[in-house]
Amino acid sequence: MSKMIKTTDTEMKIDTSSILVVEIGDLSFEVDGRFPWINVYAIGGEHKEFVTEIDEDDMPIFVEHDELKRFCLNWYFNNVEIVESSKE
């Protein structure tokens, strides 16, 4: 039987992590505990599309949803423009 993934790595190091998620409108802000940046995705229905990565020099390390929510709300209001929907 053919396997989906082939590797020569015989070491099985297993790590775990937690991801904090804050959704504002149709944007999802996700910070993985292993990394200092926030990935921003456009979400809708069953789709999730990468938009940008927030990686600022003076970013805090997020350990709680409330501090991530506050940071993301500030980023949202500074970077998102609300426009009328296009008429087709």
Buried (B, 14 or more C-beta within 10 A) or exposed (E): EEEEEEEEEEEEEEEEEEEBEBEBEEBBBBBEEEEBEBBBBBBEEEEEEEBEEBEEEEEEEBEEEEEBBBBBEEBBEEEEEEEEEEEE
